[in-house]
């Protein structure tokens, strides 16, 4: 049986990580509450109900993946509040994930309400205006945008921002190079409409998977099925035929036409800036709206880090980069931490001259780490890559700027990068930083001022309950 969002909420209630709020307003109030709880770090998930201007039962769920326990629950891992433990568990899972093809069923809760023609009204859902300078209301933040390659026939699911223009039109911005963007461009180059299905409420596992850097050609439903250990049940959407989750909360179908554009944005992004400004972007003309009774809209608006998105994506992308490092033949990896997309730290046990630089170069350019990075830092095995204080200490004491830093130019970035002037190509540079003890004389490097592991363990065994 496939888990749906409501079962996930019930599981989160049991572990005491769900909060309920009523009477919040969709216009900035929900978004501001979300911003406040994210600034505290690892807060509870919040389910808003009785939202002002809307009927009871039309809910908005935020901060679903904002704690280690909820990420572990979503992925089916052993519960842990330790980020490092969670990354290691996720990395081990990655090694054994075998995609399971989705299965098509004929019916599901998503078909409880189906609207077409004059019955279509996207504004029946309490899509928030999240940030003060946003160009409008964004229904798509923790969403799944479903497209199909017109040449190769494979289905892609990505998380791209979706803006409400009016009752029957949605704007969807996709960063150049993303798989959904590639699909859309193939249709447009043939002067054909691009069919799109959009899911706005689902098991957070599907949202998490749609947010990952899954390799080209792999269906995210199948990858999610591999994580869950069971095929994801989908229905062929009535108009586009695209596969949609049978137990989704809200699904909208439509098509984007090659020359149909409306101004989209600005929108507060994960970089912490309104990096992409506003410009004419493709429009989805809505053909059908489906939803469950009392539907729940999922929201995860990006904002200045730290936030829910930077937290859970750091965990899952760190595991993916670790896996790609090992597949590329880089040995001795002790840990990986990708803090937002800008910063990736790799901990290695150095084995040969050039080992640290090799790790940094691969981490900065592998599929899971290439998009919009800025710094790739390699540290020794005694440094916890998730601990910013540890990393900065290594950077200050083990990195010689003249000999330990290299710059890569012309790397993959995009319009969301705040450092790229408007209208210029989506390219940036990367700093490759070796914050390790110099391998040539590593045995002579000054000893660290801290207790040995043996002494630490001995003292903790005697004093632990009183000092921890």
C-alpha positions as CSV (number, residue, x, y, z in Angstrom):
1,X,0.0,0.0,0.0
2,X,1.4,3.4,-1.0
3,X,1.7,6.0,1.8
4,X,-0.1,9.2,1.2
5,X,0.4,12.7,2.8
6,X,-2.3,12.1,5.4
7,X,-0.6,8.8,6.6
8,X,2.7,10.7,6.8
9,X,1.1,13.4,8.9
10,X,-0.3,10.8,11.3
11,X,3.2,9.2,11.6
12,X,4.7,12.7,12.4
13,X,1.9,13.3,15.0
14,X,3.0,10.2,16.8
15,X,6.6,11.4,17.2
16,X,5.4,14.8,18.4
17,X,6.8,16.8,15.5
18,X,3.5,18.3,14.1
19,X,1.9,21.7,15.1
20,X,-1.5,22.9,14.1
21,X,-2.3,26.6,13.5
22,X,-5.7,28.1,12.6
23,X,-6.9,31.5,11.2
24,X,-3.6,32.5,9.5
25,X,-3.9,34.7,6.4
26,X,-2.6,33.5,3.0
27,X,-1.2,37.0,2.2
28,X,2.3,37.0,3.8
29,X,1.3,35.8,7.3
30,X,1.8,32.1,6.5
31,X,5.1,32.9,4.8
32,X,6.3,35.0,7.7
33,X,5.5,32.3,10.3
34,X,7.4,29.8,8.1
35,X,10.4,32.2,8.0
36,X,10.4,32.7,11.8
37,X,10.3,28.9,12.6
38,X,13.0,28.2,10.0
39,X,15.3,30.8,11.6
40,X,15.2,28.7,14.8
41,X,16.3,25.5,13.1
42,X,14.7,22.1,13.2
43,X,11.3,23.3,14.2
44,X,8.1,21.2,14.0
45,X,6.1,20.9,10.8
46,X,3.0,23.1,10.7
47,X,-0.4,22.3,9.3
48,X,-2.5,25.5,8.7
49,X,-6.3,25.2,8.6
50,X,-9.2,27.6,8.5
51,X,-7.1,29.9,6.5
52,X,-8.6,33.4,6.1
53,X,-10.8,33.7,3.0
54,X,-11.0,29.9,2.6
55,X,-13.2,27.1,3.7
56,X,-12.3,24.9,6.7
57,X,-10.4,21.8,5.5
58,X,-8.4,23.6,2.8
59,X,-5.0,23.3,4.5
60,X,-1.4,24.3,3.9
61,X,1.5,22.1,5.2
62,X,4.9,23.7,5.7
63,X,8.3,22.6,7.1
64,X,7.6,18.9,6.4
65,X,11.3,18.0,6.0
66,X,12.8,20.5,8.5
67,X,14.2,18.0,11.0
68,X,16.5,14.9,11.0
69,X,13.7,12.8,12.5
70,X,11.2,13.7,9.8
71,X,13.8,13.2,7.0
72,X,14.6,9.8,8.4
73,X,10.9,8.9,8.7
74,X,10.3,10.0,5.1
75,X,13.2,7.9,3.7
76,X,12.4,4.9,5.9
77,X,15.7,5.2,7.8
78,X,16.4,4.6,11.5
79,X,15.3,7.6,13.5
80,X,18.3,9.9,14.4
81,X,18.6,13.5,15.5
82,X,22.3,13.5,14.4
83,X,22.9,14.9,10.9
84,X,26.1,13.0,10.3
85,X,24.5,9.7,11.3
86,X,21.6,10.4,8.9
87,X,23.9,11.2,6.0
88,X,25.8,7.9,6.5
89,X,22.5,6.0,6.7
90,X,21.3,7.7,3.5
91,X,24.6,7.0,1.7
92,X,24.4,3.3,2.6
93,X,20.8,3.2,1.3
94,X,21.9,4.9,-2.0
95,X,24.3,2.0,-2.7
96,X,21.4,-0.5,-2.7
97,X,18.6,1.5,-4.3
98,X,17.2,-0.4,-7.3
99,X,14.5,1.6,-9.1
100,X,11.1,-0.1,-9.1
101,X,8.9,0.9,-12.1
102,X,5.7,2.6,-11.1
103,X,2.4,0.8,-11.5
104,X,-0.7,2.2,-13.2
105,X,-4.0,1.9,-11.3
106,X,-7.5,3.0,-12.5
107,X,-8.7,4.9,-9.5
108,X,-7.5,6.8,-6.5
109,X,-8.4,9.6,-4.0
110,X,-7.1,12.3,-6.4
111,X,-10.2,11.7,-8.5
112,X,-12.7,12.6,-5.7
113,X,-13.1,16.0,-7.4
114,X,-12.4,16.7,-11.1
115,X,-13.0,20.2,-12.6
116,X,-12.8,21.1,-16.3
117,X,-13.9,23.9,-18.5
118,X,-15.8,26.7,-16.8
119,X,-15.4,24.9,-13.4
120,X,-11.6,25.5,-13.3
121,X,-10.5,27.9,-10.7
122,X,-6.9,27.6,-9.4
123,X,-7.7,30.2,-6.8
124,X,-9.9,27.8,-4.9
125,X,-6.7,26.7,-3.2
126,X,-5.1,28.9,-0.5
127,X,-1.8,29.5,-2.4
128,X,0.2,31.9,-0.2
129,X,2.0,35.0,-1.1
130,X,5.2,33.9,0.7
131,X,7.6,36.9,0.6
132,X,6.9,40.7,0.7
133,X,8.5,41.4,-2.7
134,X,7.1,38.4,-4.5
135,X,5.4,39.2,-7.8
136,X,2.3,37.1,-6.8
137,X,1.0,34.0,-5.1
138,X,3.0,30.8,-5.6
139,X,1.1,27.6,-5.4
140,X,4.2,25.6,-6.4
141,X,7.1,25.4,-4.0
142,X,7.0,21.9,-2.6
143,X,5.5,20.5,-5.8
144,X,6.1,18.0,-8.5
145,X,6.2,19.2,-12.1
146,X,5.7,16.2,-14.4
147,X,6.7,16.2,-18.1
148,X,7.6,13.6,-20.7
149,X,10.4,13.7,-23.2
150,X,8.8,13.9,-26.7
151,X,11.8,12.1,-28.3
152,X,12.9,9.5,-25.8
153,X,9.6,9.0,-24.0
154,X,10.9,9.1,-20.4
155,X,9.0,10.9,-17.6
156,X,10.7,13.5,-15.5
157,X,9.5,14.9,-12.2
158,X,11.1,18.1,-10.9
159,X,10.4,20.8,-8.3
160,X,10.2,24.1,-10.0
161,X,8.4,27.3,-8.8
162,X,4.8,27.8,-10.0
163,X,3.1,31.2,-9.9
164,X,-0.6,31.8,-10.1
165,X,-1.5,34.3,-12.8
166,X,-5.3,33.9,-12.7
167,X,-8.0,31.2,-12.3
168,X,-6.8,29.3,-15.3
169,X,-3.1,30.2,-15.9
170,X,0.1,29.3,-14.1
171,X,3.6,30.5,-14.7
172,X,6.4,28.0,-14.2
173,X,10.1,29.1,-14.1
174,X,12.7,26.4,-14.7
175,X,16.4,27.1,-14.5
176,X,18.1,26.5,-17.9
177,X,19.6,23.0,-18.2
178,X,17.2,21.2,-15.8
179,X,15.6,18.1,-17.1
180,X,12.1,19.7,-17.2
181,X,13.5,22.6,-19.1
182,X,15.1,20.3,-21.6
183,X,11.7,18.5,-22.2
184,X,9.9,21.8,-22.6
185,X,12.5,23.1,-25.1
186,X,12.2,20.0,-27.2
187,X,8.4,20.6,-27.6
188,X,8.9,24.3,-28.3
189,X,11.6,23.7,-30.9
190,X,9.1,21.6,-32.7
191,X,6.5,24.3,-32.3
192,X,4.3,22.0,-30.2
193,X,2.5,22.5,-26.9
194,X,4.2,21.0,-23.9
195,X,1.9,18.8,-21.8
196,X,2.4,19.3,-18.0
197,X,0.9,17.9,-14.9
198,X,1.6,19.5,-11.5
199,X,1.1,17.9,-8.1
200,X,0.8,20.3,-5.1
201,X,0.3,17.8,-2.3
202,X,1.9,14.4,-1.9
203,X,3.9,12.0,0.3
204,X,7.0,14.0,1.1
205,X,9.1,11.1,-0.2
206,X,7.9,12.0,-3.7
207,X,8.6,15.7,-3.2
208,X,12.1,14.9,-1.8
209,X,12.8,12.7,-4.8
210,X,11.7,15.3,-7.3
211,X,14.1,17.7,-5.7
212,X,17.2,15.5,-6.1
213,X,19.8,15.6,-8.8
214,X,18.6,12.3,-10.3
215,X,20.7,11.3,-13.5
216,X,19.2,12.1,-16.9
217,X,16.7,9.5,-18.1
218,X,15.8,8.1,-14.7
219,X,12.2,8.4,-13.7
220,X,11.8,9.8,-10.2
221,X,8.7,7.7,-9.5
222,X,10.9,4.6,-10.0
223,X,13.7,6.0,-7.8
224,X,11.1,6.7,-5.1
225,X,9.8,3.2,-5.5
226,X,13.3,1.9,-4.9
227,X,13.5,3.8,-1.7
228,X,10.1,2.8,-0.5
229,X,10.6,-0.8,-1.6
230,X,7.3,-0.9,-3.5
231,X,6.0,0.5,-6.8
232,X,4.5,4.0,-6.7
233,X,0.8,3.9,-7.7
234,X,-0.1,6.4,-10.4
235,X,-3.1,7.2,-12.6
236,X,-2.8,8.3,-16.2
237,X,-4.1,11.9,-16.0
238,X,-7.3,12.3,-18.0
239,X,-6.2,15.0,-20.5
240,X,-2.4,14.7,-20.8
241,X,-2.0,11.0,-20.0
242,X,0.9,11.8,-17.7
243,X,1.3,9.7,-14.6
244,X,0.1,11.4,-11.5
245,X,0.1,10.0,-7.9
246,X,-3.1,8.1,-7.3
247,X,-3.3,9.4,-3.7
248,X,-2.2,13.0,-4.3
249,X,-4.0,15.9,-2.7
250,X,-4.0,18.4,-5.7
251,X,-3.1,17.9,-9.3
252,X,-3.5,20.4,-12.2
253,X,-3.1,19.5,-15.8
254,X,-2.4,21.9,-18.7
255,X,-0.1,22.7,-21.6
256,X,2.5,25.4,-22.3
257,X,2.5,26.9,-25.8
258,X,5.8,28.0,-27.5
259,X,5.0,31.7,-27.8
260,X,2.7,32.1,-24.8
261,X,4.5,34.2,-22.1
262,X,3.5,36.3,-19.1
263,X,5.7,38.1,-16.6
264,X,6.7,35.8,-13.8
265,X,8.4,36.8,-10.6
266,X,10.2,38.1,-8.8
267,X,10.3,35.4,-6.2
268,X,12.5,35.0,-3.0
269,X,14.8,32.1,-3.8
270,X,16.9,29.6,-1.9
271,X,20.0,31.8,-2.4
272,X,18.4,34.3,0.0
273,X,17.9,36.8,-2.8
274,X,15.4,37.7,-5.5
275,X,18.1,36.5,-7.9
276,X,16.1,35.9,-11.0
277,X,14.1,39.2,-11.1
278,X,11.0,39.1,-13.3
279,X,10.7,38.4,-17.0
280,X,8.3,36.8,-19.5
281,X,8.2,33.1,-18.8
282,X,6.1,30.2,-20.3
283,X,2.5,29.9,-19.1
284,X,0.6,26.7,-18.4
285,X,-3.0,27.0,-19.6
286,X,-5.0,24.9,-17.2
287,X,-7.1,22.1,-18.7
288,X,-8.2,20.2,-15.5
289,X,-8.0,20.5,-11.8
290,X,-8.3,17.4,-9.5
291,X,-8.2,17.3,-5.7
292,X,-9.2,15.2,-2.7
293,X,-11.9,16.3,-0.3
294,X,-10.4,18.8,2.1
295,X,-7.1,19.0,0.1
296,X,-3.8,19.9,1.7
297,X,-1.4,22.1,-0.2
298,X,2.3,21.5,0.5
299,X,4.6,24.5,0.7
300,X,8.3,24.9,1.0
301,X,9.2,28.4,-0.1
302,X,12.9,29.0,-0.4
303,X,14.5,31.9,1.5
304,X,17.7,33.0,3.1
305,X,19.5,29.9,4.6
306,X,19.2,28.2,6.9
307,X,15.8,26.9,6.0
308,X,13.9,23.6,5.5
309,X,15.0,23.3,1.8
310,X,18.7,23.9,2.6
311,X,18.5,21.5,5.5
312,X,17.0,18.4,3.8
313,X,18.7,19.0,0.4
314,X,22.0,19.3,2.2
315,X,21.5,15.8,3.7
316,X,20.4,14.0,0.6
317,X,22.8,15.8,-1.8
318,X,25.7,15.2,0.5
319,X,24.9,11.4,0.3
320,X,24.7,11.6,-3.5
321,X,28.0,13.5,-3.8
322,X,29.7,11.0,-1.5
323,X,28.4,8.1,-3.7
324,X,29.6,9.8,-6.9
325,X,33.0,10.5,-5.4
326,X,33.4,6.8,-4.7
327,X,32.1,5.8,-8.1
328,X,34.7,8.1,-9.6
329,X,37.4,6.2,-7.8
330,X,38.2,8.7,-5.1
331,X,39.3,6.7,-2.0
332,X,39.3,7.5,1.7
333,X,36.2,9.6,1.9
334,X,35.2,10.1,5.6
335,X,32.3,12.5,5.2
336,X,30.6,15.0,2.9
337,X,28.5,18.1,3.7
338,X,26.9,20.3,1.1
339,X,25.6,23.4,2.9
340,X,23.1,24.8,0.4
341,X,24.4,24.5,-3.1
342,X,27.2,27.0,-2.7
343,X,29.5,25.1,-0.4
344,X,30.6,21.5,-0.3
345,X,33.1,20.1,2.2
346,X,34.7,16.7,1.8
347,X,36.6,15.0,4.6
348,X,39.3,12.6,3.4
349,X,42.0,10.4,4.9
350,X,44.8,11.4,2.6
351,X,46.6,8.6,0.8
352,X,48.7,10.2,-1.8
353,X,49.9,13.6,-3.2
354,X,47.0,15.2,-5.1
355,X,44.4,13.2,-3.3
356,X,42.7,16.3,-1.7
357,X,42.6,18.3,-4.9
358,X,41.2,15.3,-6.8
359,X,38.3,15.0,-4.2
360,X,37.6,18.7,-4.5
361,X,37.5,18.7,-8.3
362,X,35.2,15.7,-8.5
363,X,32.9,17.1,-5.8
364,X,32.6,20.4,-7.5
365,X,31.7,18.9,-11.0
366,X,29.9,15.7,-10.4
367,X,26.2,15.6,-11.3
368,X,25.0,16.0,-7.7
369,X,27.3,18.9,-7.0
370,X,27.8,20.8,-10.2
371,X,24.9,23.2,-10.4
372,X,25.5,26.7,-9.0
373,X,28.3,25.7,-6.6
374,X,30.9,28.2,-5.4
375,X,33.3,26.5,-3.0
376,X,34.6,23.0,-2.8
377,X,36.7,22.5,0.4
378,X,38.6,19.3,1.4
379,X,39.6,18.7,5.0
380,X,41.4,16.0,6.9
381,X,39.6,13.1,8.6
382,X,39.8,14.8,12.0
383,X,37.4,17.5,10.8
384,X,33.7,17.1,10.9
385,X,32.5,18.5,7.6
386,X,29.1,19.4,9.0
387,X,30.6,21.5,11.8
388,X,31.2,25.0,10.3
389,X,33.5,25.9,13.2
390,X,35.7,22.9,12.5
391,X,35.8,23.6,8.8
392,X,36.7,27.3,9.3
393,X,39.5,26.3,11.8
394,X,41.0,24.0,9.1
395,X,40.6,26.7,6.5
396,X,42.4,29.2,8.7
397,X,45.2,26.9,9.9
398,X,45.9,24.4,7.1
399,X,45.2,26.4,3.9
400,X,47.9,28.5,2.4
401,X,46.0,30.9,0.0
402,X,48.9,31.1,-2.5
403,X,49.3,27.4,-3.0
404,X,46.1,25.7,-1.7
405,X,43.4,27.5,-3.8
406,X,42.6,27.0,-7.5
407,X,39.9,28.7,-9.5
408,X,37.7,26.9,-12.1
409,X,36.0,29.2,-14.6
410,X,33.0,28.8,-16.9
411,X,31.1,26.4,-14.6
412,X,27.4,25.6,-14.6
413,X,25.3,28.2,-12.9
414,X,22.0,29.9,-13.7
415,X,19.8,33.0,-13.4
416,X,19.2,32.3,-9.7
417,X,22.9,33.0,-9.0
418,X,22.9,36.5,-7.4
419,X,26.5,37.1,-8.4
420,X,25.7,36.9,-12.2
421,X,24.5,40.2,-13.6
422,X,21.0,40.2,-15.2
423,X,21.1,39.1,-18.9
424,X,24.5,37.4,-18.8
425,X,25.2,33.7,-19.3
426,X,24.6,31.3,-16.5
427,X,28.3,30.6,-15.7
428,X,30.3,31.1,-12.6
429,X,33.6,30.2,-11.1
430,X,34.5,27.7,-8.4
431,X,37.2,27.9,-5.7
432,X,38.9,24.6,-5.1
433,X,40.3,24.8,-1.6
434,X,42.7,22.3,0.1
435,X,42.3,22.9,3.8
436,X,44.3,19.8,4.6
437,X,47.7,19.2,6.2
438,X,50.3,19.3,3.4
439,X,50.7,15.7,2.3
440,X,54.4,16.1,1.6
441,X,55.1,16.6,5.4
442,X,51.9,15.5,7.0
443,X,53.8,13.4,9.7
444,X,55.6,16.5,10.8
445,X,52.6,18.8,11.0
446,X,52.1,20.3,14.5
447,X,50.0,18.1,16.8
448,X,46.5,19.2,17.6
449,X,45.7,20.6,21.0
450,X,42.9,18.3,22.1
451,X,42.5,15.1,24.1
452,X,43.0,11.8,22.3
453,X,40.0,9.6,21.6
454,X,41.2,7.1,24.2
455,X,41.5,9.8,26.9
456,X,38.2,11.4,26.0
457,X,36.4,8.0,26.2
458,X,38.0,7.2,29.5
459,X,36.9,10.6,31.1
460,X,33.4,10.3,29.6
461,X,33.0,6.8,31.1
462,X,33.7,8.3,34.5
463,X,32.1,11.8,34.2
464,X,29.7,11.5,31.3
465,X,26.4,11.8,33.1
466,X,27.5,15.0,35.0
467,X,29.2,16.9,32.1
468,X,27.1,16.0,29.0
